[in-house]
């Protein structure tokens, strides 16, 4: 027989409060300071939930409105824009406000990264005497795991900026590019206001930054 671990909602009689274990405790047995703390936490938590819901609604509206505006702008030039990729900056007519929509993709590498690493290792063995220590350090550091044991994608992709003409290196760079797999994406909307000095300052929606 399975036990029901879900907490049931019960009507709390007047003059009682429910403790963390679900027991009903008479208020006369609860210290005034504990009652005051309970009321403060409940009031602030209720307000936080209301603001959270408003912020969630604003986020949905902002993304939808920006997407609709992009499509409207495209239709004016009889161009169809498909998908949701791409960063967009929208400016108020007088430049006082700026809104940026950013799409941040999460990527990982598939098994082709191992083929790229084997080609790079072959190059390093042959270049041991001739390659500069700086290049070897950059290559070895790129494949170093982070603290969570994951490949640092940014460092690996940065190898493609190295100007190395070796045919094996070029094949390795192709393999790295083909090994990239997009596993998810997040969209962000950031709003800025121009200050008296002409610089755009973020309108912070994170309580920690207000």
PyMOL commands that set and color helices and strands:
alter all, ss='L'
color gray80, all
select helices_A, chain A and resi 27-29+32-76+112-127+133-142+153-161+167-179+207-209
alter helices_A, ss='H'
color red, helices_A
select strands_A, chain A and resi 16-18+24-26+88-91+97-109+180-194+200-202
alter strands_A, ss='S'
color yellow, strands_A
deselect
rebuild
show_as cartoon
